[in-house]
Amino acid sequence: MRRLMEPFTASRLKVRKNNVIKDFVSAAGVFSVSHLVAFTQSETTLYMKLIRIPRGPTLTFRICSYSLTRDIIASLKTPHMEPKQFLYHPLVVMNNFSGKGMEFKLMTSMFQNMFPSINVEKVDLNHLRRCVVLNYNSEYQTIEFTHCNIQVSPVGLSKPVKKLIKAKVPDMSSYADIAEYMTRDGNLSESEGEMDGPANEVTLPQKLTSRGNVEAGKSAIRMHEIGPRLVMKLHKIEEGICDGEILFHDLFNKTDEEILKLKKEKEERQQLKEERRKRQEENVRLKDARKRRSEKSSSNTKSVKRDESHTALDTSDDDNDYFEKEVGVKPDPDILKKARKRPAVSHGNNRRFKKFKQGGSVEKKESKTPATPFKKHLRKGKNIRH
C-alpha cells in the first residue's frame, strides 16, 4: 500500500508494537501529512481506516477480500513493474459514486483528496504511468479497489515494425532481405489487435517518450494490473480521529433520543476531563510554590550562618582589644586560640585499649584486679574437683 502511494508517502516508516495512532498524529503536522491509512485485524475480519489529519473524519472499511502485489505479479505472464513509474503519483479513476447519501459525498472527497489533483490542460502525459480505479458496486454495496499500470502503444503497426522501433533490434540472421522480414506470413499481432478498438484508441495531444507515440498520432491505451487489489465495504464514519460521534453505521441505526443521550455522555466526559486537567495544573502550581518557599528558607538559613560567623570574628576582635587595654601589650594569637580550644572528652580510667610497641606487636593492657585462685588454675590448665 505504501508503494501505491509513492512518491508522497513515508515508505521508510517503522512501526513498533507500542505505537498508537496518537504518536503518528502528533508527528503528522511536522511532515505535512494529510491522510493516514491504518489496517487493523480482529478475530473475524480485517479493517482499513482512512483518517483525515488533523480533525477527521475517520472512515472505516471492512475488507471482504484482497490480493497482494506479489500474488498478482506471479500470475501475470509479462509483469509491467517499471521502477520509473513510481516516481510520479497515480491517476484516480472513480466510477458509480453517484449516491444521494452523506456517506457517498464523504467517500468521494476522501478518495479524491488522498492523491494530488491534476490540471488537464497543463499535465505532462509522460508522468501518467499508473492509475487507481475505484468502482462502487451498488448491488453488493462494495468498493473494488485496483492498481494498474498505463501503457501507450501506437496503432496500425505490424508486429515486425513494432520490434524495429524498439530499442532492442530483433534477430534477422535467417532472412536474406529486410523486405522478407516485413512481408512474411504470421507477422500480424492478432492478440494485440483484438485488445485495441475505438474504446481505447485516442489521438495524442503530446509526444511521449515511448517509441512510436508521436503528437497527433493514434495510440491505444492499455492497462495492466500490478496490485494490490481490495474489495471492501463501508462500515462506519466517525467525527474526529477514531473517537468522535458516529455519523454512519452499516449495521445500526440510532434514534434521535439515543443520539442525544450519546451527545450528553460525551459532553460529561469532556467536562470531567477538563476538571481533571485544571486540578492537575493547580497541583503543579502549588508544588512549584512549595519548592520556591523551601529554596527561599534554605537561602535564609545560609545567610543566618554567615552572620554568626561574622559575629564570632567580631567577638575575637573584642577579646584582643580588652587584653591590650588591661596588659598594655598586644596578645599573641596562639594564646587566645588555646584558650578557646575545647577540652577533650574524658572516657573514664577503666577503658580498655590496645597499646602498640615499637616492634609492631600489639600488647593488651590488663586490668589491675588480682586473679582469683580458681582463674589461676584455669590458666594453667588444671582441673579442680570439689
N, C-alpha and C positions, 0 to 999 in steps of 0.2 A: 504493500500500500504506500510505503514511503517513496518507492521508485516511481510509482504512478504520479505522485505529486511533484516530481522533480521539475525544475530546479529550485522551486520555492518551498523547501521543506527541510527539516532538521534530520538529514539522512544519517548522521553520526550520533544521534541522541541515545544515551544509555539509560535504561530504566532499571531501578533496583526494586527489590521486594518491599522495602519500607517506604517507597514513594507513594504519595497520594496526589489527587488531582489539584489540590491547593498549591502543591510545590510547583507544578507546571504553569498554573495560572499566575502565580506571583512572578515567575521568570518570563512570562509571555510578553509583558509590556516592554522589557528591555530589548528583546529581539524582534519587536513589531510583528508578533504572531496574531493573526486574526481568527483562525479556526483551530479547533482541537478535535482529532479523531481518536476515540478510545474504544478498545474492544474488551468486553467482559464476558465471562463464561459462568453460567450457573450449572446446577446438576442436570438440567434438562435441555438447555438450549444456549445459543451464542447471541450476544447483543453487540451492536455498534452504536456508539453515541457520537453525535455531531454537536459540538459546543461552540457557540459564538462568544469570542473573548471581547470585552471583559464582563458584559452584563447579561449574556444569554441571548436567546433561549437555548434550551437543550432538547435535541430531537433524538429519541431512542428508537432504533430499528431492530426488529427480531430477524435474524438471519435464518432463512429457510434452507438454503443450500449454497455451497461455494466450491470453487475450483482454484487451486493455487497456480501461480505463474509457471512453475516448473512442470506441473502436470499438463498444462495446455501446450507448452513448448514441446514436451516429449511426444504429444500426439500429432504434431504437425510434421509434414514431410520436409518442408523448407521453412524453418523459422526465420522471421524478419526481426531480428534483435540487433539493430544497428546502434552502436554506442552514441553516435552523434544525435540521434533522435530524442535523447533525454536531456539535451542542452536547452530545449525550449518547452514551454508549458503546453499541455494538451488543449485541444478544442472541445468544448462541451456541446453535446447534441442532446436535446430533451424532446421526448415525444409523448403526447397524450396527457400532459399535465394541465388539463383544462377544466378541472373540477371547480365546483362552486364553494366548497367548504374552506374554512380558515386554514386547515391543515395543508391544503394544496398550495396556497399562497406562501406559507412558511417554508414548505419543502422546496418550492421553486426558487425562492430568494436565497435559501441556504445553499443549494447546489450551485446556483449561478455565481454567488459571491465567493465560493471556495476557490475558484480559478480566476486568473486575471481576465479582464474584459479586453476585447479587440476592436479596433476600428476597421471596418470592412473596406473603406476606401484607401487606407494607408498601410494595411497589413502586408507583410512580405510573405508570399506563398512558400518560400523556402523554409520558413520557420514552422509551418503547419505540418508536422511529421506524425503526430498522434492525435487521437480523439477519444473522449469518454462518452459513451452512449448510454442514456438513461431512458428506459421505456417503461411506462406505467401500464400494467395490465389491470383494466377495470373489472374484469370478470373475477379474478382471484385477489384483487387489491394488493398486488405485489409490484415491486420495482426491480427491473432487470438491469443490472449494472455490468457493463462490459468495457474493456480497454482494448483499443485496436490501433494498428499501425496503418498509416496512409501511404499508399504507393501510387505514383502517377506514371503512366506509360503511354507512349504515342499510339495512335490508332491508324489502321490502314497499312501497316508494315508487316511484311512476311517475317517468318522466323529467321531466315538467314540474314536479312537486313538488320534485324534487332541484335543479332550476335555481332555483326560487323560494327555497329555503332557503339557497342560496349567497350570498355577499356581493355578487356581480355580478348585477343584475336583468336578465332577458332582454328582448329587444325584442318588445313586444306591440302595435306600432302597426297591424298588419294584422288585429287581432281587435277585434270590436265589444264583447265582454264577456270577463271572465276565465274565465267558465264555458266559453266556446267554446275557449279555450286549453287548459283542463283536459280537455275531453271529445273533442277532435279525434282522428281516427284517426292511427296511426303514432307515438303518444307513448310506447308501451311500449318499454323498453330491452331488446330481446331478447338482444343480445350480452352485456350485463351480467348479465341473468337467467340465462344459461347458465353463467356463471362461479360464481354463488352456488349453494350447496347445503348439505346437512347437514354436509358435511365441513369447511366453512369458516365456518359460521354459529355465533355464540356470543352468550350473554347477558352484557352488560357489567356488571361489579360497580361501576364508577365512571363518572362523567360525563366525557366527553372534550371537549377544546376545539373539535374539529371539529363543524360544524353537523349536527344530526340524530342524533348519538350520545348518547343520554341513559342514565341509570342504569336498570338492569333492562330495557333495550330490546334488541331483536335487531339485531345488526350483522354484516356479513360482513368477514372479514379477507382482504385481497388483497396479494400480494407481487409487486413489480416489480424485476427485476434491474437493478442500476446499476453493476456491475463493481467490481473486476476478477474474472476467472474463471480458475481454475487447475485443472489435472488433474495430480497429482503422485504419486510412488511413493516409499516409504521406502527410502533407500539404505543408511544405516548409523547407528549410535548409538555415541557416544563418551563416555567419562568426562571430566570437566573441560571446559575450553574449547578445543576443536579440537586437543588434543594428548594426550589420555589413552588409556586402553585401549579397544579396540573391543569393545563388548558385543554388537553385532548387525551383520551384513552380509548383504545380499540375494544376493551372488554367491559368497562364500567362507564355508566352514565349517571352522574350525580345530579340530585335535585337542587333547587335553589336554597333550601334550608341547609342541606349538607355543605354546600359551598360557603354559606355564611358562617356556619359553625367552624369550618376549617380555617377561614379567614380570621375568626376571633381567636382560635387557638394559636395561630401563627403570630398574631399581634401580642398575645400574652407571652409567648416565648421570646419575642423581640424585646418586650418590656423587661422581662426578667433578666435577659442578657445585658440590657443597658444598666439595670440596677447593679448587677454584679461588676460590671466594668467601672462604674462610679465608685463602688465600695473598694475595689482594688486600687484605684487611683488615690482615694483618700488614705488607705493604709500605707501606700508608698510615700505619700506626702508626710504623714505622721512619723514614719520611720526615718525619713531624711531629716526632719526637725529634731528628733531624738538624737540622731547622730551628730548634728551640729551642736546641740547642747552639751553632749559628752565631750566633744572636741574643745569647746569653749571652757568647760570646767577643768579639763586636763591642762590647758594653757594657763589658767588662773593658778593652779597648783604649782606649776613650774615657776611662775612669777613670784609666789609666796616664798618658795625655797630660795630663790635668788635674793630676795630681800633679807632673809635670815642670814645668808652668807655675808651679805654686806654689813648687817648688824654685828656679826661676830668680828669682822675686821675692825669695825669702829670700837668695839669693846677692848680689843687688843691695843689699839692706839691710846685709849684712856688709861690703861694699866701702865704703859710706857711713860706717859706724862706724869702720873702720880709718883712713880718710882723716881723720876728725875727731880721732881719737886721736893720730895722728902729726903733723899740721899744727897742730891746735888750732882749726881753723875748719871749719864745715860746708861740704862741697863744693857747687860749682854743679852742678845736674842735667845741664846740657848737656855738661860736661866728661866725665862718665862715659859719657854716650851716645856722644860722639865717640870715646872710647877703645874702646868695644865695637863700633863700626861696622866691618864687614868691608871690607877693602881691595878696590878694583876689580880685576878680572881683566885682565891685560895681554895684548893680542893680537899684540904684536910691532911693530917700526918699519916693516916693509916692506908693511904692509897698505894697499891702495888704498882710497880713499873719495872721496865726492863732496863738494865744497865749494860752499856756496851763497853767492852775492854778495848785496849789499843790493838790487840791482835785480831780483832774482828769477831771473836766469840761473844756469845750473849750470856750474861750472868744475872740470874734472878735474885732479887733481894728478898730474903726470907723474913718472916715476922719474928720478933724478939720473944714471943711467948714460948716458954720451955716445953718440950715434948713430954708427954706422959710416958710411963714405963710401957704401957700397952702399945703405944705408937712406935717406941724404940724397937720392941720385939718384932713388930710388923715390918719395920725397915730392914731388919737383919734377916727376915725370912723365917723366924722361929714360930712354932705353933704353941699356943698357950691353952692348957686344959684347966678347967675349974673343977 
